[in-house]
């Protein structure tokens, strides 16, 4: 992967790029990025630059994309580029799943841990980077360089190392000559402090909504759907792609229709809405709940600021509806609604019956919305 294929270029990545171009990159680097924020593609781009045989540009900071090394790196088959990532099984190493890994990088390098584990058939099993994997890392890095000027070990999600990571401490601290570690992490608190202390930490900011929308439009997605998905993704490009496939721009009208039915408390209308909603796929239902939480989060911001600074991320029609809801929903009711939505999201993950779940949720939201002070209820 090359830098021009990334959807954004955060400042931290620019620094890594300059150091790699000058052959001054520290031997142990930890790239910290939120899920779907581009940490893995960024590490792949740095690895491509390190291994490129014909760097381009005045600063030699652009891989050519044409040389033998670049072609092999693009296919994740360069003999000096090694990978370690979570797998399933006590004695299974990353090498077992390299075909699936190469396909995942080709199809969606912004994938998340759950996407990867489901791809390799984890189901309910826990992923890990086990003792055998650590032994394989040590063995690979003790080999001579085959073709390039560096050996690169890319470890995706070192959080899964656990205590086995202690086996790598000496190698990370004193690696063989021309060996570079690129660790891509999401949760630094889950990484051994002994590993953290031996790495140069680089924090990568997630892409903005504008950058995600631009990347979605580049995939021939309609502008309105791209903007809606980018707004909800909160910097996660993987989620944005999933939202784009689920017609994210329809969630706003669907939510407002549900809120009207809940406020009225009409059994017939609640049943009609629930029956229609239950016909949607589980992923669309999950994305709808994500949108609901986004809407109420922006509603809270609107209630506090009045949108004086223009920071409320809602389209004009939904912003107008949120404004009308301000006198009807107080902080306690809002807390109850968001707790209920989070509860629904958890139940959907566990394959709850959507008809029962959302009919119950609609009744409970009706009770929350109708639980107001008498004077305020009269004004409403």
C-alpha positions as CSV (number, residue, x, y, z in Angstrom):
1,X,0.0,0.0,0.0
2,X,1.3,3.5,-0.9
3,X,0.7,6.8,0.8
4,X,-1.5,8.1,-2.1
5,X,-3.9,5.2,-1.4
6,X,-4.6,6.4,2.2
7,X,-7.8,8.4,2.8
8,X,-6.0,10.8,5.1
9,X,-2.4,11.8,6.2
10,X,-2.3,12.7,9.9
11,X,0.7,14.7,11.2
12,X,2.1,11.6,13.0
13,X,2.3,9.7,9.8
14,X,4.0,12.5,8.0
15,X,6.8,12.4,10.7
16,X,7.2,8.6,10.2
17,X,7.3,9.1,6.5
18,X,10.1,11.7,6.8
19,X,12.1,9.5,9.1
20,X,11.7,6.5,6.9
21,X,12.8,8.4,3.8
22,X,15.9,9.6,5.6
23,X,16.6,6.0,6.9
24,X,16.4,7.3,10.5
25,X,13.2,5.5,11.6
26,X,13.6,4.1,15.1
27,X,13.9,0.3,15.2
28,X,10.7,-0.1,17.4
29,X,7.6,1.9,16.5
30,X,4.1,1.7,18.0
31,X,1.4,3.3,15.8
32,X,-1.7,4.1,17.9
33,X,-4.9,4.6,16.0
34,X,-8.6,4.1,16.9
35,X,-10.5,1.2,15.2
36,X,-11.0,1.8,11.5
37,X,-8.8,4.9,11.8
38,X,-6.1,3.8,9.4
39,X,-3.3,2.5,11.6
40,X,-2.8,-0.7,9.6
41,X,-2.8,1.0,6.1
42,X,-0.4,3.7,7.5
43,X,2.0,1.0,8.7
44,X,1.8,-0.8,5.3
45,X,2.6,2.5,3.6
46,X,5.7,3.0,5.8
47,X,6.8,-0.6,5.2
48,X,6.4,0.0,1.4
49,X,8.6,3.1,1.6
50,X,11.3,1.3,3.6
51,X,11.5,-1.6,1.2
52,X,11.1,0.4,-2.1
53,X,14.1,0.1,-4.4
54,X,13.5,3.3,-6.3
55,X,12.1,6.0,-4.0
56,X,10.7,9.0,-5.7
57,X,10.4,12.8,-5.0
58,X,12.9,15.4,-3.9
59,X,12.8,14.0,-0.4
60,X,12.8,10.4,-1.6
61,X,9.7,9.9,0.5
62,X,7.4,8.3,-2.1
63,X,7.6,4.6,-3.0
64,X,7.7,4.2,-6.8
65,X,5.0,1.5,-6.8
66,X,6.6,-0.2,-9.8
67,X,9.8,-1.9,-8.6
68,X,10.0,-5.5,-7.7
69,X,9.9,-4.7,-3.9
70,X,6.8,-2.5,-4.3
71,X,4.9,-5.1,-6.3
72,X,5.7,-7.8,-3.7
73,X,4.8,-5.5,-0.8
74,X,1.5,-4.7,-2.4
75,X,0.7,-8.4,-2.5
76,X,2.0,-8.9,1.1
77,X,4.5,-11.4,-0.3
78,X,7.8,-9.6,0.2
79,X,10.2,-12.0,1.9
80,X,11.5,-9.2,4.1
81,X,8.0,-8.1,5.3
82,X,6.7,-10.3,8.0
83,X,3.3,-10.2,9.7
84,X,2.0,-11.2,13.1
85,X,-1.7,-10.8,14.0
86,X,-4.4,-12.4,16.2
87,X,-5.3,-16.0,15.4
88,X,-7.4,-18.7,17.0
89,X,-6.0,-21.8,18.5
90,X,-3.3,-22.5,21.0
91,X,-0.6,-23.6,18.6
92,X,-1.6,-21.8,15.4
93,X,0.6,-19.0,14.0
94,X,-0.1,-16.2,11.6
95,X,1.5,-18.2,8.7
96,X,-1.5,-20.5,8.7
97,X,-3.8,-17.7,7.8
98,X,-1.6,-15.7,5.4
99,X,-3.9,-16.4,2.4
100,X,-6.9,-14.9,4.3
101,X,-4.7,-12.1,5.5
102,X,-3.6,-11.1,2.0
103,X,-7.1,-11.2,0.8
104,X,-8.3,-9.0,3.8
105,X,-5.6,-6.5,3.0
106,X,-6.5,-6.4,-0.6
107,X,-10.3,-6.0,0.1
108,X,-10.4,-3.8,3.2
109,X,-7.1,-2.8,4.9
110,X,-9.2,-0.6,7.4
111,X,-10.8,-3.8,8.9
112,X,-11.2,-4.3,12.6
113,X,-10.3,-7.1,14.9
114,X,-13.8,-8.6,14.9
115,X,-14.0,-8.5,11.1
116,X,-10.7,-10.4,10.9
117,X,-11.5,-13.0,13.5
118,X,-14.9,-13.7,11.8
119,X,-13.1,-14.1,8.5
120,X,-10.9,-16.9,9.9
121,X,-13.9,-18.6,11.5
122,X,-13.4,-17.6,15.1
123,X,-17.2,-17.4,15.9
124,X,-17.2,-17.1,19.7
125,X,-13.6,-18.0,20.2
126,X,-11.1,-15.5,21.5
127,X,-8.2,-14.4,19.3
128,X,-4.7,-14.3,20.6
129,X,-1.0,-14.0,19.6
130,X,0.4,-17.1,21.3
131,X,3.7,-18.5,22.4
132,X,4.3,-20.3,19.0
133,X,3.8,-17.0,17.2
134,X,6.4,-15.3,19.4
135,X,8.8,-18.1,18.6
136,X,8.1,-17.6,14.9
137,X,8.8,-13.9,15.2
138,X,12.1,-14.5,16.8
139,X,13.0,-17.1,14.2
140,X,12.1,-14.9,11.3
141,X,14.0,-11.9,12.5
142,X,17.1,-13.9,13.1
143,X,17.2,-14.7,9.4
144,X,19.3,-12.7,7.0
145,X,17.8,-10.0,4.8
146,X,16.6,-11.6,1.5
147,X,16.1,-8.8,-1.0
148,X,15.6,-5.4,0.6
149,X,17.6,-3.0,2.8
150,X,15.4,-3.8,5.9
151,X,13.6,-6.6,7.6
152,X,10.2,-5.3,8.7
153,X,8.0,-7.0,11.3
154,X,4.5,-5.7,11.3
155,X,2.5,-6.8,14.4
156,X,-1.1,-5.9,14.2
157,X,-2.9,-5.5,17.5
158,X,-0.1,-6.3,20.1
159,X,-2.9,-6.1,22.7
160,X,-3.5,-9.7,21.9
161,X,0.0,-10.7,23.0
162,X,-0.7,-10.9,26.7
163,X,2.2,-12.0,28.9
164,X,3.7,-13.9,25.9
165,X,4.9,-10.5,24.8
166,X,7.7,-10.7,27.3
167,X,9.4,-13.2,25.0
168,X,9.9,-10.4,22.5
169,X,11.4,-7.8,24.8
170,X,15.1,-8.5,24.1
171,X,14.4,-8.6,20.3
172,X,12.5,-5.4,20.4
173,X,15.1,-3.7,22.5
174,X,18.2,-5.0,20.6
175,X,17.0,-6.3,17.2
176,X,19.4,-7.4,14.4
177,X,20.8,-4.7,12.2
178,X,18.4,-3.1,9.7
179,X,15.3,-4.6,11.5
180,X,12.3,-2.4,12.0
181,X,9.3,-3.2,14.2
182,X,5.9,-1.6,13.3
183,X,3.3,-2.3,16.0
184,X,-0.2,-1.2,15.2
185,X,-2.4,-0.8,18.3
186,X,-5.8,0.5,19.3
187,X,-5.8,0.1,23.1
188,X,-2.4,1.0,24.7
189,X,-3.7,0.2,28.2
190,X,-3.9,-3.5,27.1
191,X,-0.3,-3.7,26.0
192,X,2.5,-4.8,28.3
193,X,4.2,-1.7,29.8
194,X,7.5,-3.4,29.1
195,X,6.7,-3.3,25.4
196,X,5.4,0.2,25.5
197,X,8.5,1.5,27.1
198,X,10.7,0.1,24.3
199,X,8.8,1.6,21.4
200,X,8.6,5.0,19.9
201,X,4.9,6.0,20.2
202,X,3.2,7.7,17.3
203,X,-0.5,8.7,17.7
204,X,-2.4,8.8,14.4
205,X,-5.6,11.0,14.4
206,X,-8.6,9.3,12.8
207,X,-9.9,10.7,9.5
208,X,-12.4,13.6,9.6
209,X,-16.0,13.3,8.4
210,X,-15.0,15.3,5.3
211,X,-12.1,13.0,4.5
212,X,-14.3,9.9,4.9
213,X,-17.0,11.4,2.8
214,X,-14.5,12.2,0.1
215,X,-13.2,8.6,0.2
216,X,-16.7,7.2,-0.1
217,X,-17.5,9.4,-3.0
218,X,-14.3,8.1,-4.7
219,X,-16.0,4.7,-4.5
220,X,-18.9,6.1,-6.6
221,X,-21.2,6.5,-3.6
222,X,-23.9,9.2,-4.0
223,X,-23.0,12.4,-2.2
224,X,-25.8,12.4,0.3
225,X,-25.3,8.9,1.4
226,X,-21.5,9.4,1.7
227,X,-22.0,12.5,3.9
228,X,-24.6,10.7,6.1
229,X,-22.3,7.6,6.5
230,X,-19.3,9.8,7.2
231,X,-21.1,11.8,9.8
232,X,-22.2,8.7,11.8
233,X,-18.9,6.8,11.5
234,X,-17.0,9.0,14.0
235,X,-13.7,8.6,12.3
236,X,-14.1,4.8,11.6
237,X,-13.8,4.2,7.8
238,X,-14.7,0.6,8.3
239,X,-18.0,1.5,9.9
240,X,-18.5,4.2,7.2
241,X,-18.4,1.6,4.5
242,X,-20.8,-0.6,6.3
243,X,-23.2,2.4,7.0
244,X,-23.0,3.4,3.3
245,X,-24.2,-0.1,2.3
246,X,-27.1,0.2,4.8
247,X,-28.7,3.5,3.4
248,X,-27.6,5.6,6.3
249,X,-29.4,8.6,4.9
250,X,-32.7,7.0,5.6
251,X,-32.1,6.6,9.4
252,X,-33.0,10.1,10.2
253,X,-36.6,10.0,8.9
254,X,-37.0,6.5,10.3
255,X,-36.0,7.7,13.8
256,X,-38.3,10.7,13.7
257,X,-41.2,8.5,12.6
258,X,-40.5,6.2,15.5
259,X,-40.3,9.0,18.0
260,X,-43.7,10.4,16.8
261,X,-45.2,6.9,17.3
262,X,-43.6,6.6,20.7
263,X,-44.9,10.0,21.8
264,X,-48.4,9.3,20.6
265,X,-48.3,5.8,22.2
266,X,-50.7,4.4,19.5
267,X,-50.5,0.6,19.7
268,X,-51.4,0.3,16.0
269,X,-48.7,2.8,14.9
270,X,-46.0,1.3,17.1
271,X,-46.9,-2.2,15.7
272,X,-46.8,-0.9,12.1
273,X,-43.4,0.7,12.7
274,X,-42.0,-2.3,14.5
275,X,-43.2,-4.7,11.7
276,X,-41.5,-2.6,9.0
277,X,-38.3,-2.3,11.0
278,X,-38.1,-6.0,11.8
279,X,-37.9,-6.7,8.0
280,X,-34.5,-4.9,7.9
281,X,-31.3,-6.9,8.2
282,X,-29.5,-7.2,11.5
283,X,-26.6,-5.0,10.3
284,X,-29.0,-2.2,9.3
285,X,-30.8,-2.5,12.6
286,X,-27.4,-2.1,14.4
287,X,-26.5,0.9,12.2
288,X,-29.9,2.5,13.0
289,X,-29.2,2.2,16.7
290,X,-25.8,3.8,16.1
291,X,-27.6,6.7,14.3
292,X,-30.1,7.0,17.2
293,X,-27.3,7.4,19.7
294,X,-25.6,9.9,17.4
295,X,-28.9,11.9,17.1
296,X,-29.4,12.1,20.8
297,X,-25.8,13.0,21.5
298,X,-26.1,15.9,19.1
299,X,-29.5,16.8,20.7
300,X,-27.7,17.1,24.0
301,X,-25.1,19.4,22.4
302,X,-27.9,21.4,20.9
303,X,-29.7,21.7,24.3
304,X,-26.5,23.0,25.9
305,X,-25.1,25.3,23.2
306,X,-28.1,26.2,21.2
307,X,-25.8,25.5,18.2
308,X,-24.4,28.9,18.6
309,X,-21.0,27.6,17.3
310,X,-22.5,25.5,14.6
311,X,-21.0,22.3,16.0
312,X,-24.2,20.2,15.9
313,X,-23.7,17.5,13.3
314,X,-27.3,17.1,12.0
315,X,-28.7,17.8,8.5
316,X,-31.0,20.9,8.4
317,X,-34.3,19.0,8.5
318,X,-33.2,16.8,11.4
319,X,-31.7,19.8,13.2
320,X,-35.1,21.5,12.8
321,X,-36.8,18.4,14.3
322,X,-34.3,18.2,17.2
323,X,-35.0,21.9,17.9
324,X,-38.7,21.2,18.2
325,X,-38.0,18.3,20.6
326,X,-36.0,20.6,23.0
327,X,-39.1,21.6,25.1
328,X,-40.3,18.0,25.2
329,X,-37.3,16.0,26.3
330,X,-35.3,16.9,29.4
331,X,-32.0,15.5,30.6
332,X,-33.4,12.7,32.7
333,X,-35.6,11.5,29.8
334,X,-32.6,11.7,27.5
335,X,-30.5,9.6,29.8
336,X,-33.3,7.0,30.0
337,X,-33.7,6.9,26.2
338,X,-29.9,6.5,25.6
339,X,-29.6,3.8,28.2
340,X,-32.5,2.0,26.5
341,X,-30.9,2.3,23.0
342,X,-27.6,0.9,24.3
343,X,-29.5,-2.0,25.8
344,X,-31.2,-2.6,22.5
345,X,-27.8,-2.6,20.7
346,X,-26.5,-5.2,23.1
347,X,-29.6,-7.4,22.6
348,X,-29.4,-7.1,18.8
349,X,-25.8,-8.3,19.0
350,X,-27.2,-11.4,20.7
351,X,-29.8,-12.0,18.0
352,X,-32.8,-10.9,20.0
353,X,-36.2,-11.0,18.2
354,X,-36.5,-7.5,16.7
355,X,-40.3,-7.4,16.8
356,X,-40.4,-8.1,20.6
357,X,-37.3,-6.0,21.3
358,X,-38.4,-2.8,19.5
359,X,-42.1,-3.0,20.4
360,X,-41.0,-3.2,24.1
361,X,-38.5,-0.3,23.5
362,X,-41.3,1.8,21.9
363,X,-43.6,1.3,24.9
364,X,-40.8,2.2,27.3
365,X,-39.8,5.3,25.4
366,X,-43.5,6.4,25.4
367,X,-43.5,6.1,29.1
368,X,-40.3,8.1,29.4
369,X,-41.6,10.8,27.1
370,X,-44.9,11.1,28.9
371,X,-43.3,11.3,32.3
372,X,-43.1,15.1,32.6
373,X,-44.0,17.7,35.1
374,X,-47.7,18.6,34.8
375,X,-47.2,22.3,33.9
376,X,-44.6,21.4,31.2
377,X,-46.9,18.7,29.8
378,X,-49.7,21.2,29.5
379,X,-47.5,23.6,27.5
380,X,-46.4,20.7,25.2
